Amino acid sequence: ETELCYQIVDFSSALDFDVAEADLRRIAILDQAAALKSPNQLVALVGTDEFFKGAQQRYAVYAQVWAGFRSEFFTSVADARAWIAQICPEYSP
């Protein structure tokens, strides 16, 4: 069975991150199924600080507690790729 090693979620072209707390909770719970199959996966979220407007902390807590994977926030895809390559060089994007 194939294990998911990383995801890069690129919000750099998005204008708004208007996600209610309850919806963010549902997203994290849905992600839990993927984490059970791929417990070591990394998730890099890309966007501007203004775009996320404080959602970084909430999402990081949900990702860690409910989903069980490690996530980080970046302002560029290049930085996200570098982070993944540093932690998991065999799966370098």
Secondary structure, DSSP 4 states (H G I P E B T S, - for coil): -----EEEEE-TT-S-----HHHHHHHHHHHHHHHHH-TT-EEEEE--HHHHTTHHHHHHHHIIIII--EEEEESSHHHHHHHHHHH-GGG--
